[in-house]
Amino acid sequence: MKRKPVKRSLTIMLALMLSLALAACSGNSGNNESAPTAQPADSTQAPQNEATLNPDEPAWKLDTSPIDLTWFVGANWYAHSWGESLTSKYITEKTGVNVKLEVPSGEANEHITLMMTSGQLPDLISMGSWETAVKKLWEGDHVYALNELADQYDPYFYKVAGDGTLKWYRQENGNTYGIPNDSYSPNLMHETGMTAANQTFLVRKDLYEEMGSPDLSTPEGFLNALQLFKDKYSKYKGQPMSPFFAQGNVPYGMTEYLHNLLAIPHEKDGKVYDRVTDPEYIAWLKTFRTAYERGLINVDFLVDSDTQVEEKTNNARYFMMIREWSGMTAVNPMLAAGTNPDSYYIAVDGPQNSSGDSAKLFPGNMDGWMVTMISKSTKNPERAIRFLTYLSSEEGQHDLFLGKEGETWETVDGKPQLKADMLNLIESDIETLEKQYGVLDTYWMMRNPVIVNQWRPEKAPVIKQMEDFANAQADIDSGIYKGLDPLGDSEVAVAWSRISQNWEEVLPELITAKDEAAFDKIFASFLERRDSYGFQQVMEFRQTELDVRKAKMAD
């Protein structure tokens, strides 16, 4: 999953200015002709074809006339289009809906916030479930309540959206404004064994095994392996190797992710736990400080750009990585097929707590990855909700994932599966597979893994090893702890933003501290500032949010 780091001060200033602009606009809403309406268009009138609406039948079939819907995908790295691939053409021919995909050139939050200020939003919006703009869209009355649109235009929505998802995202007013992709319930994970756990500790297979598969779970073993690496493997194909990489740098790889590797609890005695001050975590941060002091790691893992990380990864120039395995699905097969076929990466036990407990990795959760909403700027809310209903249904999931029968898939032994030439493209040319055919995960915005995974081809061994390792260490019931932090422009959210930003600055100072005494002084100073910024209010917010989630899960 791709998460953006906590915003810098310039971004925070921009958000504050935009929020003031929003406040000014709301103050004049009586004269603002472009302000969103509170109800679906013509909500006082009977909807078209009301007599033919059937809660047991999808309503998209009632109208398949041509229509354009704009769809904002809040991921600046998303490079796919609609209308060129076979799958997208097939869906447009079938439903009449032509999609115009839009992606931000920079930060998705900033982009969509500017759109909110202008009052002109795309018809459909997909944003990361953790993004601050999501709450702004809901609370600012910029998007429709999906349940209200379903009641009016397509009651079949309730059959395919799933009551669990609708209940999880239901707000205090009783409405649900977004539907997630990649959403997993604990019960489902227990039943199917599909956990969606993505976090792994990776090592380069050939180097690790040549070293004798050293124990990396203790500070001593970790440091010894780094020393051996420095002495014998500092270069590869004439280029310098990097001993260590942490995905997402400070806010993710070296904080939340490392907490999970160390199996640090999220709560104790029913109370949210302050994981940053846990002694096990502090001990490992001091281990990294020792590694830096001895010249066993450098600061490149804290400063490398995305381009540098990609270049090093593609050329197997990392030794150890705190890295999501899904980010290696293209790299590992490529490395395994190269001149050094054992230079790909495998998942192993990384840093552990002093008790030697296995990692407790985040699984999938009810939040999912991205949530998709229907904006009140749309002129066609009825077609929008019906299109989302279709995409959420098994029929829509089948069309999105497998494409068109006879072209990309066929029935074998009574089961649909991708044709042989599609399977070959998965191994040899995934770019062509996505651009020309648009199958599998090309259009993931509404992906329901519970449905599509039954059609997914078997993963290559160099990928499956990492996935299996993550699944075995998944803490299935811990998904409830994801995203407890306050978001938005509230006082407590601003406090958390200041704390997070300061932590990003402090952790590199801790790792590069000249000695342990300096480390302790830097950390104590951070805790004092954290308290002054309002950390107690943050903890209270987390506790309230956790209690609400537990109540939802108990319903």
N, C-alpha and C positions, 0 to 999 in steps of 0.2 A: 504494500500500500504506500502511496507517496504522500508524505505530510510535509507541510512547509514549516520552516523554523519560525520561532517567535519573532514578531516584527521588530524592526529597529525603530529608533526614536522618530525618524522622519516619517515612517509609515503611521506611527501612532498619532503624530501631529495631523497628518492628512485625514485619518479617520475621525479625529475630533472636529476638524474643520467641516468635514462632510456631515457629521452628526448635527452641528450647529445649523448647517444649511438645510438639513432635513427638518429640524425644529422650526426654522423660519418658514419653510414651505407649509408645514402642517398648520402653522398659525394663520395662514391665509387660505386654508383649504376650501373655504366657502366660495372663493372666487377662482379656484383652480379647476378649469374645465378638464384638465388631463388627469386629475386625481383619480385613483382607482375606486371603483364602486364597491359597496359592501357585499353585494350579492351578485350571482351570475347574471349576465345580460338577460333582460326580459324575464326576470325570475318570477314576476307576478303573473306571467302568462303561462298557459299550458305548453310544455315543450313539444317540439315537432315530433310527430309519430308517437305521442304518449300512449295512444291506444295499443300500439304494437310493442311497447317495451315489455320485456319478459326477463325477470331476474334469473331465469335459467338459460338465457340465450344472450350471446354477446351482441351489443347494439351497434357495433361498427359495421355490421352487414347491412344495416338499414340505409346507409348512405356511403357509397364508395366513389362519389364524384371527386374530381381532382381538387386538391387543396394543398397549399403550402403552409408548413409550420416551421418556425424557427426554433432551434434547440441549442441553448448555450451549455457547453460542457466545460466545467470549471477546472480544466487541466491544460496548462499551456503547452504541454508536451504531446497532447493528443493530435495526431496528424492525419486522421482518416476523414474521408468525405462521404457524402451520400449521393447516389445517382450514377456512380461509375461502376461500382461492384455489382456482380450478379445478384447477390442477396438483397441489396438495397433496392435495386430495380424491381425485383420480384415482389417485395413487400409493398412498394409504391403501386405497382400494377394491381395487387390484390386488394389493398385498402383504399387506394386513391390518395393517400397521404405522401406528399413529397417533403422530405426533411431538408432544411438548410442549416447545417451545423455551423456553430460559431464557437471559437475558443479564444481565451484572452491572450494578448501578446505578452502580458506580464502576470502580476499577482491577481488571482481570480477574485479575491475579496474586494480589492480596490476597484476592479473593473465593474463588478456587479453593484457595488455601492454607488458608483457614478451613475449607473443606469437607474438605480432607485431614485437618485436625486432628480434626474431628468423626467422620471415618470414613464419612461419608455423601456420596457423589458421584453425579452424574447418570449415566445409562446410557452416554451418548455425550458426549465432550468435544472441542471444537475450540478450539485455542489457537494464537496466533501462534508460528511455529517458533522465533522468537528469545526467547520469554518464558522467564523463569527457572523458572516453575512446571512447564514441560514436563519438564525434567530431574528435578524433584522427583517428579513423577508416575511416571516410569519407575524411578528409583532407589529410591523409597520403596515399590515393589511395590503401587501403587494401581491400575495398569491391566494388562490382559492382554497377553501377547505375541500379536500378531495371527497369527503363523505357527502357534502352538500351537492357537489357536481354529480356524484354517483346516484344520489337519491333522485335527482332531476333528469339525468340523461342516460345513465347506464348502471342499473342496480346489479348487473352481472359482475361489476367491479369487486363487490364484496366476496364473491366466490373465488376470485383469483388473487386478490391482494393479501388475503389471510388475516383473520381477526387478530392473531398475535402481533403482527406487524402494525396494524392500525392501532391496536391498543397501546403498543410500546411508544408510538409517536403521538399519541393523543395528548392534547394540551389541556390546560385547566378549564378552558371553555367547552371542552368536549369534542373539539374538531381535530382532524388530522390533516396536515398540510403537505406532507411529503411521503413518498414511498421509496424505501432503500433498495439498493442492489446488494448482493453478497451478504444478506442478513441470515444469521444462524441463531437458533434458540438452543439453550443447553439441552433440552429434551431431545431435540433433533440430533445433536452431536453425539449424545450418549447412545441413541438408537442406531445411527448409521456409521459411527466411527469417523465421519468426516468432520474434522475440527477447524479447518481453515487456518491452523497455526502456521505462521509464516516466518517466525524468528528462529534463527539458527546461529551457531558458532561454526564458522567454516575455516578449513585449512587447505592448503594446496597438497593434494594427495601424495605426489611423488616425494616432496621434501619431507612431509610429516612421516611417511613410512620409512624413508631413508634414515631419518633420525632415530628410528626405533619406536615410533608412535608414542612420544613422551606424554606424560600426564600434565595436562594444562589446567587442571581443576584447582590446583593450589597455588598460592603466590610463589612458592619455591620452584615448583615445576614450570610454571609460566615463565619466570625469569630465567631459569636454566635453558629452556627451549629458545628463548630470545637470544641468549648468549651464544648458543650453538649456531643459531641462524646467522648471527653477525659474523662469527668466526669462519663459517664455511659456505654460506649461501647468499652473500650480500649482493651478488650480481647474477643476472640471468640474460643470456644472449647479448652480453656486453652492456646491458642497461642496469642501473641500480635498482635493487629490490626495495620494497617498502615492507617493514615487518608487520605492520598492523593497520587496520582500517575499521572505523566505526560509522555505520550508516546514520545519516542524519545528525552527525556531529554531537554537540553537547545535549540539546533538548531531547533527542531520541536515543541514539546509540549508546551514549555514555551516561544516560540517566535512566529513563524508563526501561529501556531494553536491558541494560546491565542489571537493573533491579530484578527483572524477571529471570535472568540467568542465575542470579544468586538466590532465587526463591524467597525474596523479601516479602513479607505479608503486606496485604493492602489494608487490613484492619486488624485490630486486636480488641477482644472483648466488646465487639460491636461498634467500636469507634474507629474512624478513619485514621490510618497510621501515617506518620511522617517518615516516608521511606528514605528521604535524603539524609537524615541524621542517623540511620541505622548503622550500628558498629561494623557489620559485615561489609556494607557498602563503603564506609570510610576506609576500612582496611584495604580494600581493593583499589580505591583511588590512591592510597599511599603506595601500593604496589606499582601502579603506573608512574607515580612520581619517582620511585626508585629506578624503574626501567629507564626513565628519561635521564636521570642523573648519571646512570652508567652508560648512556649512549646507545641503549638497546632499542629505543623508539625515538622518533623525531616528531616534530609538530605538523608534518605534512597531513596527517589524518584530521587535523583540526582546521587546515587552511586550504586543502586541495579543492579546486573547482570541480563541477560535475564533469567537465570535459576531461580533466586530469584523472579523475576516478575511473571514468569509462576507459580511457586509454590504458591505464595500468591493469584494470580488470581483464580487458580483452587480450592483453599480452601476458597474463598470469604473473604479474609483478607484485602481487601481495602474498604474504605468507599466511597471516591469520586475519579473519574478518568477523566482526559482529555485523551480520548482514542477513536480510530477508532472502530466503532461498528463491523466491519467485523472481527476484532480479537477476538470477543466474540461469534462467531457463534457456536463454539464447546463447549465453557464453559457454556454459559447460559442454554442450554437444560440439560446439566449434573447437574448443580446446581438445576435446577427446578425439576429434577427427584430424587434428594437426600433426605436426612432425614429432611432437612429444605428447603422445596420447594419455599419459598419466599426469599431465599438468593441470587437470581440472580440479574442482573443489569438492570436498566432502564435509558432511556435518559430523562433528565430534563433541564430546563434553568439553566445554570451555570453563571459565571461572565458576567456581561453586562456593557456597558458604562453608564455614569451618566444620559444619556437621556432615559435609559431603552430600547434601540433599540434591536431587536432580532439579534441573531448571523447571520453573513453572511459567510456561510461555503463554502469552495471550492467545486465545483461540479466536474464532469468529464470534460475533455477538449480534444482538438485535439491532444495534445502530447501523450495521452494515458498513459499506464504504462510502458511497455517495447517495444522496437523496434527490429524487426528482420531483419537481413541483410544476404547477400550471400557473402562470402569471395572470394578473388581472388586466394586463395590457392586451391579451389575446382577444381577437374578435370572434374566435370560434371555440369557446370553452367546451361545447358539446363534442366536437370532433377531437379535441385534445384529450378529454377524459376517456373517450372511446378508444383512442389510439393507445393510451397507456394501459387500458384494460386488455386490449389485444396483445400488447407486448408482454404483459404480466402473465397471460394465460399459457397453458402448455403448448397450444398451437403457435402462439407468437414466439415463445421461447424456442420451439422446434425450428421455425422459419429463420429466426435470427442466428441460431447456432449452426444449423446444418445446411441452410440455403434451400435450393430448389431440387426436388426429386428428379433423378435422372441426370442432372447436371453436376451436382456436388455430392449427392448421397444416394444410396440404394438400400433396399431391404435384403438382409442376409439372415437366413434362419429365423425369419419373423421379426427381426429387429433392425431399425434404421442404423446405418453407419456410413461414414464418409467413404467415398470411392478411393480406389488405390492411388490415383494421381493426386488426390488431395492429401493423402497421408504422406506421399513422397515430398510434396511441397512443404509440409510441416517440418520435415527433416532438412530440406535443402534450400528452401526459398520462402520463408515465412512472409516476407514483404509482398511477394507476388500473391500469395494465398490471401492476404488481407485486402490488398488493393484491387485485385482482379475479381476475387470471389466473395470476399467479405464474410467468411464463415468463422466458426469458433468464437474467439473473444474480440473480434473487430469492433462490434457495437455492444459494449459491456454495460451500458448505462442502466439497463433494466435487468441485468443478469441475475437469475435465480439458480444458484449452484445445486440446490436440491433437485431441480428438474434437469438442468443441462449436463450434470456430471454423469448421468446414465449413458450419455452419448459420447462422452469425451474419450478419445483414443488413449490407449495405455501409454503412460509416460516412459521415456527412455530411462534406462537404469541410472544414468548419471544425474538425472533429475529426481527420480523416485527415491533414491537413497536419502536425499535431503528432506523431501516431503515426509517420508516415513519417520525420520528421526524427529522432526518437528511435531508430528502427530503424537508420537510416543511421549513427548514431554509437555504436551498441551495441558494447561489447567482449565478444563472445560467450563467450570463454573466461575471463572474469573472475568469473563467478558463483561460482567455487570460493572466492573471497575473502570472500564475504558471511558475516557472523556468526562471525568467528574469535575474538571476545572471550569471555572466561570468564563463565559465568552460574552462578547458584546461591548457595550460602552458603559455598563453599570460601574458603580464605585468599586465593587469587589473585583470586577473583571479588569479594571484599570490597575488595581493593586496587584493582581496576579500577573498582568503583563509586565509591570515594572520588576517584579520578583524574577520572572522568567528571563527577562532581558539581562538582569544583573547576574543571574546564574550562568548564562552563556559567557559572560565576561570573566567570571570568577573561576570556573572550572579549569580553563587553560592555565590560569595563575597557580592553581593548586598543583597541577601536574608538573609545572616548570619551577615550582618552589625550590629554593636552594637546599633546604633541609626540612626535617619533619616539624621542627619548631616553627619555621616560617609557614608551613602548611597549616598547622593548628591556628596560628594567628590570623591567617587569611580567612579560614573557614569560620572562626568565631566572629570576625568582623562582618562576614556575609550574614550570619544568623541575626546579628543585631540590626542590620539594615532591613533584612526580611521582615522582622517584627515591626519596624517603624513604617514599612510600606503597607502593612495591614494583613499579615499572614494569618492571624487568628480568625479574621473574617473569611479568609479563603478556606480555612479548615472547616468553619461552620457551614459554609456554602457546600463544600464537598459532602459533609455529613448529611445535610438536608437532601441533597441530590441522591445520595446513596439510599437513604431511607425511602424516598419516593420510588426509586427503581425496585427496591425489594418488595414494596407494596404492589407494584405492577406485576412483578413475577409471581406473586402469591395469588393474584386474582384468578 
